[in-house]
């Protein structure tokens, strides 16, 4: 996510010609976009980070459901 935020910030700064970003080539921003694409489409899946996030979300939902069930029966 920080990579996407950095990319968005660079696009905005370059578009509005802010400070030193006015001389920044659009090619650097495009390169960063390609790196972000490769990261999210290939590397994250290769390392299993996408599944790890899903498992954490499932565990949180399960714990909340169990808590609500036991609180309901008190």
BELKAFEN-V689412 format. One line per field, one symbol per residue. ss: DSSP state (a for helix, b for strand, c for the rest). phi: phi as a letter, one per 40 degrees, with the letter a starting at -180 (. if undefined). psi: psi as a letter, one per 40 degrees, with the letter a starting at -180 (. if undefined). A space follows every 50 residues. Layout:
# BELKAFEN-V689412
ss->???
phi->???
psi->???
This chain:
# BELKAFEN-V689412
ss->caaaaaaaaaaaaaacccaaaaaccaaaaaaaaaaaaaaaaaaaaaacaa aaaaaaaaaaaaaaaaaaaaaacc
phi->.dccccccccccccccfcfccccccccccccccccccccccbcccccgcc cccccccccccccccccccccccc
psi->dddddddddddddddefhbeedehidddddddddddddddddddddeedd dddddddddddddddddddddde.
